[in-house]
Structure formats: C-alpha cells, structure tokens
Amino acid sequence: MLQIIDGETYVNGIKMEIETIPEADIAKNLHYINEQITKKQNSVNRLLEQRDELIVHAFKHNFSAITLAKILNLTRQRIYDVLNKYSKEG
C-alpha cells in the first residue's frame, strides 16, 4: 500500500521513493491511490452539500449574499447560484 505522509513516500509502511516501487506492485498501488481519491472526493462532495444547505439556511435567517460571500470566501454569484439551485429543488 502506497502512502505519502508529510511529503515522504511509504510502501507497506516502509519509506520508499516512488521510482523504486517494483513493477509488479505498480498496478496495486495505482488502484489503492484511486480508491483513496474516490473516498476523499465523496467526503468533499458531502461537505460542499452541507455548506450549500447552510448557505440557504443562513440566507433565510437574514444573512445577506455579501456577508455569506465574505464569510466563505466565495463570490456573490456563487451564493446566488446555490440559492437558485435549492429554490428549484425545493
């Protein structure tokens, strides 16, 4: 199993440079990395959905699009896009 921790590469718990991974283990390591990417992306997607729901909730409770954009470091247009998305779904 390939892991990168604090910029250091480990294979099955042993420090190793990627260039030294045996050819027989490359496919297994690629598969593992791909699984990890998918899991992390799913987590990010869930967090983004929760954030969007909270934007709608905050807007309903008198937070302005400007305030929300500043808090979240997003554009006002993105805030309005989220609000429009949820108004169409709801």
C-alpha positions as CSV (number, residue, x, y, z in Angstrom):
1,M,0.0,0.0,0.0
2,L,1.4,3.4,-1.0
3,Q,1.1,6.4,1.3
4,I,2.6,9.8,1.3
5,I,2.9,11.4,4.8
6,D,4.5,14.8,5.3
7,G,6.0,14.6,1.8
8,E,7.6,11.2,2.5
9,T,6.6,8.2,0.4
10,Y,5.9,4.8,2.1
11,V,5.0,1.4,0.6
12,N,3.6,-1.0,3.1
13,G,4.9,1.1,5.9
14,I,8.5,1.2,4.6
15,K,9.9,4.5,3.4
16,M,10.4,4.3,-0.4
17,E,10.7,6.6,-3.3
18,I,8.0,6.1,-6.0
19,E,10.7,5.4,-8.6
20,T,11.8,2.3,-6.7
21,I,8.3,0.6,-6.5
22,P,8.6,-2.8,-8.1
23,E,6.8,-3.1,-11.4
24,A,4.7,-5.9,-10.0
25,D,3.3,-3.5,-7.4
26,I,2.5,-0.5,-9.6
27,A,-1.0,-1.6,-10.6
28,K,-1.9,-2.4,-6.9
29,N,-0.6,0.9,-5.8
30,L,-2.4,2.8,-8.5
31,H,-5.7,1.0,-7.6
32,Y,-5.2,1.9,-3.9
33,I,-4.5,5.6,-4.7
34,N,-7.6,5.7,-6.9
35,E,-9.7,4.3,-4.2
36,Q,-8.4,6.9,-1.7
37,I,-9.1,9.7,-4.2
38,T,-12.7,8.5,-4.7
39,K,-13.3,8.3,-0.9
40,K,-11.8,11.7,-0.3
41,Q,-13.8,13.2,-3.2
42,N,-17.0,11.7,-1.8
43,S,-16.2,13.3,1.6
44,V,-15.6,16.7,-0.1
45,N,-18.8,16.4,-2.1
46,R,-20.8,15.7,1.2
47,L,-19.2,18.8,2.8
48,L,-20.0,21.0,-0.1
49,E,-23.6,19.9,0.0
50,Q,-23.8,20.6,3.7
51,R,-22.2,24.0,3.1
52,D,-24.8,24.8,0.4
53,E,-27.6,23.8,2.7
54,L,-26.2,26.0,5.4
55,I,-26.0,28.9,3.0
56,V,-29.7,28.6,2.2
57,H,-30.5,28.4,6.0
58,A,-28.4,31.4,6.7
59,F,-30.0,33.4,3.9
60,K,-33.4,32.6,5.2
61,H,-32.2,34.0,8.6
62,N,-31.3,37.4,7.1
63,F,-27.6,36.8,6.2
64,S,-27.0,38.8,3.0
65,A,-25.3,37.3,0.0
66,I,-22.5,39.8,0.6
67,T,-22.0,38.6,4.1
68,L,-22.1,34.9,3.2
69,A,-19.6,35.5,0.3
70,K,-17.2,37.2,2.7
71,I,-17.5,34.5,5.4
72,L,-17.0,31.7,2.8
73,N,-14.5,33.5,0.5
74,L,-16.9,32.9,-2.4
75,T,-18.3,35.3,-4.9
76,R,-21.8,36.7,-4.5
77,Q,-22.7,35.0,-7.8
78,R,-21.8,31.6,-6.3
79,I,-24.0,32.3,-3.3
80,Y,-26.9,33.2,-5.7
81,D,-26.2,30.1,-7.7
82,V,-26.6,27.9,-4.6
83,L,-29.8,29.7,-3.6
84,N,-31.2,29.3,-7.1
85,K,-30.3,25.6,-7.1
86,Y,-32.1,25.0,-3.9
87,S,-35.1,27.1,-4.7
88,K,-35.6,25.0,-7.9
89,E,-35.2,21.7,-5.9
90,G,-37.5,22.8,-3.1
